[in-house]
Amino acid sequence: MTNAPYLLYLHGFRSSPRSFKARVVQEKLEQAGLGERLICPQLPASPKAAMDMVLGLVERHAPQDLAIVGSSLGGFYATWLAERLGVRAAVINPSVDPTRNLSKHVGITTAWHSDEAFEFREEYIGELVDLRVAQITRPERYYLLAATGDEVLDYRDMVAHYAGARQHVIEGSDHAIPEFAQYVDEVLAFCGFGPADAAQ
């Protein structure tokens, strides 16, 4: 695994690098001696600012040296980045169109892992519109992990949006996928952290 890529992990709305799935990914890479390959920033509330920051973090990496894992809103971001940068992306219960459900969160709110308040502004909805990918161009570049029991987003939208991509649909579970540790190996293998044939 000396040729393992760098892995960009993008958390969801109101989440952070301390999220459960981010920590599972981090622990798995650290166990393999690859903890330094993980890039897991705290994303600002502004979608434009978030993507500007991420592009600055990964601009020195060639497409073959970078893969992305994105959860929920992070999956939406990961898709925009994968299309822009030409990299692989594993998306976990991704938000296909966050403008549908994030408008109700406009205002002051807090993150799951902090009591610190932040503002999600009305103009951020327009920034999300600018990042929408109407149709993915290369399905083989994507891996979808979706749960039928997702109580926040409809897994059927995910399955349709990532048609042609490798897909693993979990029967039941929920938006957080509390049993994610069971699936992290296949997610990482797709991203280039595993047997050479696992990413094919």
Secondary structure as UniProt FT lines:
FT   TURN            2..3
FT   STRAND          6..10
FT   TURN            13..14
FT   TURN            17..18
FT   HELIX           20..31
FT   TURN            32..33
FT   HELIX           35..37
FT   STRAND          38..39
FT   HELIX           47..58
FT   TURN            59..60
FT   HELIX           63..65
FT   STRAND          66..71
FT   HELIX           73..85
FT   STRAND          88..92
FT   HELIX           99..102
FT   HELIX           103..105
FT   STRAND          107..110
FT   TURN            112..113
FT   STRAND          117..120
FT   HELIX           123..131
FT   HELIX           139..141
FT   STRAND          142..147
FT   TURN            148..149
FT   HELIX           155..161
FT   TURN            162..164
FT   STRAND          166..170
FT   TURN            175..176
FT   TURN            178..179
FT   HELIX           180..182
FT   HELIX           184..190
FT   TURN            191..192
FT   HELIX           196..199
//
